Amino acid sequence: MKHFLLCTKNRRLKHSVFTFVSMTLLATSVLYAQSKDTKGPPKPQEITLSSLDGWPISITYYESSNASDSPVVVLLHGKAGSKRVWDRKFASVLQQNGFAVVSVDLRKHGKSQAPAASASGSKNQKPSSKRRLSALDYKAMVVDMETVWKFLFKEHQEKHLNMQKTAIVASDISVPLALNYALIDWSKLPYDDAPVLAAKTPKGQTVRAMVLISPESSVPGLSASRPTVQLKSPLFGISFFVCSAKGDSLDRGMSKKLFSQLSSVPDSDKRIFSKEFPGKLRGTDMLGKRLGLELEIIKFLDVFLKKLPGEWSDRRNRLDRDE
């Protein structure tokens, strides 16, 4: 009996020490990155945006106290999920680390449901969460991302953040969406507001880092391969962090395939990384499980987003500015 009590006491002590060390590491990361946020960050705001076709897109916005010095992190959930998985804790941790954060409910997920007036004719009828998603739905989600970027542009122009340093964190089905939108972002031609290309004001080129957790290679209507081939180019200089579960062979296989595609360029070891985490949990299910995923993401974003050169600058067409 004494032996049992002693073992129990030792296990509790080890658990307490582990918890203390984990929290200390996370707090240290927060204090290390947060140099200007002395008053504490503003409270999160839940906002509904309207996509190009009028579809409501629900986001939670975590404004940073660092204003125009704040890099941006956009969080996309995985299959059958919602932005709540980020809002529970990790989005606030990123905010405390000096990032402006936007978590997104993808179309037909969470609170981004069909407008009440067009939902099968009944305003009181709740939309089905089990509705099968089509290729058109996934393609529309990519278009919806432009609505999120318009919100970021507005906040950028008000000097609440610096969208010139933006990262996307995506999980499983949202990985192909994120990669396809990042390619759209980098394909935008600049405004014709200067005689030389280098002086022209960019319309895109905002996505500078991507965290891809348990990536799916495709969803109906969208593949990750085509954007991957182009985005890995050193000319873009985008940094990538591919995360997977060590105990899930399918997850490991798809992650290794994507990492292999991304890293097949010169000097890829300087900006393209991968890491396997213990256990069989996949995607956002790995959050909050003491696997170290959150801390590794923060470390990656601190180096490959926050510390990038690029101060805030006006992103409007020079011809539209009152100067």
KACORQUI-V474771 format. One record per residue. OMEGA is omega in degrees with one decimal (NA if undefined). D_FIRST is the distance of its C-alpha to the first C-alpha in whole Angstrom. Layout:
[[OMEGA D_FIRST] [OMEGA D_FIRST]]
This chain:
[[178.9 0] [179.4 4] [179.3 5] [179.6 5] [-179.8 6] [179.0 9] [178.5 10] [179.4 11] [179.3 12] [179.1 14] [178.6 15] [179.4 17] [179.1 18] [178.5 20] [179.7 21] [179.3 23] [179.3 24] [179.3 26] [-179.9 27] [-179.3 28] [-179.6 30] [-179.8 32] [179.0 33] [178.7 34] [179.9 36] [178.9 38] [178.1 39] [177.8 40] [179.0 42] [-178.2 43] [-179.8 44] [-174.6 46] [-170.8 48] [-175.4 49] [-174.5 52] [-173.8 54] [-175.4 52] [-177.6 51] [-175.6 52] [-176.1 49] [176.5 50] [178.6 52] [178.3 50] [178.2 50] [174.2 53] [-172.7 53] [174.5 57] [177.5 59] [178.1 61] [179.5 64] [-175.3 65] [179.3 68] [178.5 68] [-179.5 67] [179.3 63] [178.0 61] [-177.4 58] [176.4 55] [167.3 54] [-174.8 52] [177.8 53] [-178.5 51] [179.1 54] [176.5 54] [-178.8 55] [172.6 56] [-172.8 59] [174.4 61] [-172.2 59] [168.8 56] [-171.7 56] [173.9 55] [176.2 52] [-175.0 53] [179.5 50] [-177.7 50] [-178.8 48] [-174.3 47] [177.6 48] [-178.2 47] [176.8 46] [-179.7 47] [178.7 47] [-178.2 44] [175.9 42] [-175.0 44] [-178.2 44] [-178.0 41] [-167.0 40] [178.9 42] [178.7 45] [177.8 44] [176.6 43] [178.5 46] [179.0 48] [176.9 46] [174.8 47] [178.2 51] [163.9 51] [-171.1 53] [173.2 52] [173.2 53] [-170.0 51] [165.8 53] [177.5 52] [178.7 54] [-179.8 57] [175.6 56] [176.1 52] [-178.8 50] [177.0 53] [-177.8 56] [-177.5 57] [175.3 61] [-174.2 63] [-175.5 63] [-177.1 66] [-178.0 66] [177.6 63] [173.5 65] [-177.3 67] [179.9 65] [-176.9 63] [-177.4 61] [179.8 59] [178.6 56] [-178.5 56] [178.4 54] [-177.9 51] [-179.8 52] [-179.3 55] [-178.4 56] [-178.6 57] [175.9 60] [178.6 62] [178.6 64] [-178.0 61] [177.1 59] [177.8 63] [178.2 63] [176.9 60] [177.1 61] [178.5 64] [179.8 62] [177.7 60] [175.6 64] [176.2 63] [-179.2 60] [175.5 62] [174.9 65] [178.3 63] [178.8 61] [179.0 65] [178.8 66] [177.1 63] [-177.7 64] [175.9 67] [177.3 66] [175.0 64] [-179.0 61] [177.0 60] [-175.7 61] [176.6 61] [174.1 63] [-176.5 59] [175.2 57] [172.9 54] [172.7 53] [-175.0 50] [-177.7 50] [179.4 47] [-174.0 48] [-178.6 51] [178.2 52] [175.9 52] [177.4 56] [-177.6 57] [-179.3 56] [179.2 58] [177.9 61] [178.4 61] [177.2 61] [175.5 64] [-179.4 66] [-178.2 65] [179.6 66] [-178.6 69] [176.9 71] [-180.0 74] [174.0 75] [177.2 77] [-173.7 81] [177.9 81] [-176.3 82] [-179.6 84] [-175.0 81] [-175.6 78] [-177.3 76] [-177.3 77] [-179.6 77] [-178.3 74] [172.1 71] [-179.1 70] [-179.8 67] [-178.9 65] [-177.4 63] [-175.1 60] [-179.6 58] [179.9 55] [173.6 53] [-173.7 49] [-173.7 49] [179.8 45] [-170.9 45] [168.1 49] [-178.8 51] [179.7 54] [169.5 56] [-180.0 56] [177.3 59] [-176.7 62] [175.7 61] [176.7 60] [-172.4 58] [-175.5 60] [178.2 63] [179.5 62] [-178.7 60] [-177.3 63] [-174.9 65] [-179.4 62] [-177.0 61] [175.9 64] [179.1 64] [177.9 67] [179.1 64] [179.4 62] [176.3 59] [-177.0 55] [174.7 53] [-178.5 49] [-175.7 48] [179.6 44] [178.4 42] [-177.3 39] [-174.7 38] [-179.7 36] [-174.3 39] [179.2 42] [178.3 45] [179.1 44] [-178.1 44] [-179.4 47] [179.3 49] [178.8 48] [178.9 49] [179.5 52] [179.1 53] [178.6 52] [178.3 54] [-177.5 57] [-171.3 57] [-178.8 56] [178.1 59] [180.0 62] [175.8 62] [-179.2 60] [-178.2 57] [179.7 54] [-176.9 55] [-178.5 55] [-170.9 53] [174.0 50] [178.3 47] [175.1 43] [-178.8 40] [-175.2 37] [172.6 34] [-177.2 33] [179.1 35] [-177.7 36] [173.3 40] [-177.4 42] [174.1 41] [178.5 38] [-179.9 37] [175.3 37] [-177.4 34] [178.3 32] [178.7 31] [-179.0 33] [-177.7 36] [-176.6 39] [-178.2 40] [179.3 40] [177.5 42] [179.5 44] [179.5 45] [178.9 45] [-177.7 48] [178.8 50] [-176.6 50] [-168.9 51] [173.3 54] [-175.3 55] [-174.8 54] [176.3 56] [173.0 59] [178.4 62] [177.3 64] [178.8 65] [173.3 65] [-179.1 69] [-177.7 71] [175.4 71] [171.2 74] [-178.4 77] [-179.1 79] [-179.1 82] [-178.3 80] [175.9 79] [-177.3 81] [NA 81]]
